Amino acid sequence: MSLDQVVEAHGVRLRPFRAEDVPDIVDGLADPVSQRFTIGPPHPYTEADARWWIDVGAPAVWTGGGAAYAVADPATDRLLGTVTLNNPAPARGQAGIGYWVRPAARGRGIATAATRALGDHALAAGTARLELLTHPENTPSQRVALAAGFRYEGSRRSAAIARDGGRHDLLAWVRLAGDPPGPAVRLLPDLPDGVLTDQVVALRRLAPGDAELMHRLHSRPEVVANQAPPVPPTREAIERRCRLAESGWLTGEIARLLITDVSSGEPVGSCGLSYTDVAGGEASVGYALLPDWRGRGYATRAVRLLAAWAFGAAGVARLAAGTVPDNIASHRVLERVGFHSEGLQRGRLPGLDGTRLDDLTFALLPGDLR
């Protein structure tokens, strides 16, 4: 694989590093966001570290079969960030790709442009597979991966070493030489303007600040009783669920939403959608309400909004919902939306102490939605 020293594409210039780049490299890698999500830079990051990178680090990447570019503004040639081709495996035609962008240059699509530019160039030069790894909470980088044509492939367990010596997972995003051009198609697209509403209830993506409410809701005995297994979640698990809510949307694993009352803005409960059979176009829904908001039709409204979005923007062909057999209130919600009971699956779900729970299954097709 032979790469050009200078690449101009997608509105950015990829070029070798120069001595005058030192202040901008420090500006980028001393930033708290870069320090948190970029693997490897010293802390604190100094001008000496930047000079070492220009004189030793970047040339070593090239010598090892990779590439290390300064990402520059084509009009001024000033450094905006960096993009690298790393961990080359020539025998397999594989390499990794990584980047960072200076704080002042963020929000302008620079990372996406640089990743696309280097990705296009590397694939045209003979690389068959490019891999981009992101921290599970680094959703801006996950959006860059998708916009640059990388598809989510799975989790690399304990693949990264944290600054405290611990380990954490990384998410793998992959682009192949034969993939179609343009952004990767998402299973779960963003909500229109970030919300679904019928002017009575509104649904928005779950956020880190919702952890206290979610823990209170999902720790209630009647809510726990309708989970499988019926075990209350820990506060730590709920906090992690809220922190990773956006990532769940981007990877296509699950859409978690908060239900709110439009007139007051007060939280009402939560709901969610996750694929159970991607190839078959089937997804499942779940929901729970706080006690003060039950009996007002809010769950019905929320599920109806979620189903309409699923059949429309998300392209789902069939929705399923499972309930414990004695949860009559939930059955009524599903029936009002248009779900049909399809039968009892005995012992389908895990219970406590090795027991099994029955699951009453409901299903909805697009033509059933009321």
Disulfide bonds with the S-S distance in Angstrom:
none
